[in-house]
Amino acid sequence: MRSSTGQHWIALDHVRAVAAFLVFTWHFMHSTNGYPVAVEGAPAFFPLAILDEGHTGVALFMTLSGYLFAKLLEGRAVRYPLFFLNRALRLAPLMVVAILIADLDRYLRTGEVAVVAPFVTVAAGFVSLAPLANGLWSIVVETHFYLVLPLLMMISRDNRWALLIVVGAALAVRLGSSPLGENAREASYWTIFGHIDQFILGIFAFQNRAIVRGRHRLAAVTALGFALFYYWFDAAGGLYGMRGEGWHAPVWAVLPTIEGAAYGLLIAYYDASFRPRDTGVSRLIGKAGAYSYSIYLLHFFVVFRMARFIDEHIMGLSNFYIACLWSLVCFASMVPFAQLCFRWIEAPFLKLRRPYSRPLSPREPPALAIDGSGASEA
């Protein structure tokens, strides 16, 4: 998918596809109560623990968002009113459709009609930070990131390392709040106070992408270490088992930072080290990534039904590995539908977007402090 500037990077579409598949698999396998795959334990093949805890795909999305905006705004001045207008045109139309579908689904199940109330609830969620259903909470979190993006850009203008001070401050706040009896999981998973690390570390990863370009061993060690960490996290209870109190609280406090650091490094490594072609399998994966917003918001209406139908009428899905394979099949089946949603719901509004950035004049300070050794590469 192309930005309003016409730029397109298929490597980042690949990352989007992976993130969408992680979230889809999380819901396909576990629903909200461990059906059809129990949430206890972790898969013997430890790298697949990330699929067993596929909610981490949201962290990957958010880290990628920070990386992508740093890449789009490199060396450019930003017109913020147009920036916010473009983000509204990108996110709002499909979000409205998702809310209306949820209202229709509620009416078919219960006979209850509440057309206005869901929109009021979503609007209130932007202020109250209360979690919203059907993935809308993550849209709220990303919107909060857009609001603080100008401040982050100003902080990083003179010193790119200053962003790490913000990460450290956010981590300190989360660690410090644990003894006060607050639920660390709620703050870390559902709000900008947890995910701000991932957005910032995505920006930082782009700024320092030259450091990881071609560093295959570093990427391999990072991926292995992150997989081992998530295997431990999964075996210790994961999202459902580690509630956020007691000794679990510090784990939830540092989890967003660990996710952001690992994903940021791996995104930068992949983007800086490879140039995937827009053909064959690469193109198919890229398409899934290009339509990932439709998949992400609309899969809630079918993913649980898909899993139940297969489990009850085709074959049992209690085996983790079998469920993973079926999840891949069902995820792939959503791509053509998501393409139609993109074409008829998203694309008409995307045509209304206007360029919100312009090249800097020689005397203007850069919007983001970029490593000069890699500033001309994208």
JOVENJO-V241751 format. One record per pair of residues at least 24 apart in sequence whose C-alpha atoms are under 8 Angstrom apart, sorted by the first residue. I is the first residue (numbers start at 1). J is the second residue. Records with the same first field share a line. If there is no record, write none. Layout:
I=J / J
//
This chain:
1=290 / 291
4=350 / 353 / 354 / 355
5=355
10=276 / 277 / 278 / 283 / 286
11=270 / 271 / 274 / 275 / 276 / 286
12=64 / 267 / 271 / 289
13=285 / 286 / 287 / 288 / 289 / 290
14=282 / 285 / 286 / 288 / 289
15=64 / 267 / 289
16=61 / 64 / 288 / 289 / 290 / 292
17=285 / 286 / 288 / 289 / 290 / 292
18=57 / 289
19=56 / 57 / 58 / 60 / 61
20=57 / 289 / 292 / 295 / 296
21=57 / 328 / 331
22=50 / 51 / 54 / 55 / 56 / 57
23=54 / 55 / 56 / 57 / 58 / 296
24=54 / 296 / 299 / 303 / 327 / 331
25=51 / 52 / 54 / 324 / 327 / 328
26=51 / 52 / 53 / 54 / 55
27=54 / 300 / 303 / 304
28=303 / 304 / 306 / 307 / 323 / 327
29=307 / 320 / 323 / 324 / 327
31=304
35=318
36=307 / 308 / 311 / 317 / 318
37=317 / 318 / 319 / 320 / 323
38=318
39=237 / 240
40=235 / 237
41=234 / 235 / 236 / 237
42=231 / 234 / 235
43=320
46=227 / 228 / 231
47=224 / 227 / 228 / 231
48=227
49=227 / 230 / 231 / 234
50=227 / 230 / 231
51=324
52=234
53=230 / 234 / 238 / 239
56=259
58=138
59=195 / 198 / 256 / 259 / 260
60=198 / 259 / 260 / 263
62=142 / 195 / 198 / 199 / 202
63=198 / 199 / 200 / 201 / 202 / 203 / 260 / 263 / 264
64=199 / 202 / 263 / 264 / 267
65=199 / 202
66=198 / 199 / 200 / 201 / 202 / 203
67=199 / 201 / 202 / 203 / 204 / 205 / 206 / 264 / 268
68=202 / 203
69=203
70=202 / 203 / 206 / 207 / 368
71=206 / 378
73=357 / 367 / 368
74=366 / 367 / 368 / 370 / 375
75=359 / 360 / 366 / 367 / 368 / 370
76=357 / 358 / 359 / 360 / 366 / 367
77=357 / 358 / 359 / 360 / 366 / 367
78=356 / 357 / 358 / 367
79=356 / 357
80=356
82=354 / 355 / 356
83=356 / 357
84=146
85=353
86=350 / 353 / 354 / 356
89=349 / 350 / 352 / 353
90=346 / 349 / 350
91=139
93=345 / 346 / 349
94=294 / 297 / 345 / 346
95=136 / 297
98=297 / 298
102=301
129=190 / 191
130=190
131=190 / 191
134=297 / 300
135=296 / 297
136=297
137=190
138=190
141=190 / 191 / 192 / 195
142=192
144=192
145=192 / 196 / 199
152=200
153=367 / 368
154=367 / 368
156=368 / 369
157=365 / 366 / 367 / 368 / 369
158=369
159=369
160=204 / 207 / 368 / 369 / 370
161=204
163=200 / 201 / 204
164=200 / 201
167=196 / 197 / 200 / 201 / 257
170=194 / 196 / 197
171=197 / 253 / 254 / 257
174=253
175=249 / 250 / 253 / 254
178=245 / 249 / 250
181=245
182=245
183=243 / 244 / 245 / 249
184=244 / 245 / 249 / 250 / 252 / 253
185=243 / 244 / 249 / 252 / 253
186=244
188=252 / 253 / 255 / 256
189=256
194=253 / 256
195=256
197=256 / 257 / 260
198=256 / 257 / 259 / 260 / 261 / 264
199=260
201=260 / 261 / 264
202=260 / 261 / 263 / 264
204=264
205=264 / 265 / 267 / 268
206=264 / 268
207=369 / 370 / 371
208=370 / 371
209=265 / 268 / 269 / 272 / 374
210=272 / 371 / 373 / 374
212=265 / 268 / 269 / 272
213=268 / 269 / 270 / 272 / 273
214=269 / 272 / 273
215=269
219=265 / 266 / 269
222=262 / 265 / 266
223=262 / 266
226=259 / 262
272=378
287=335
288=332 / 335
291=335 / 338 / 339 / 342
292=338
294=338 / 339 / 341 / 342
295=334 / 335 / 338
299=334
306=330
//
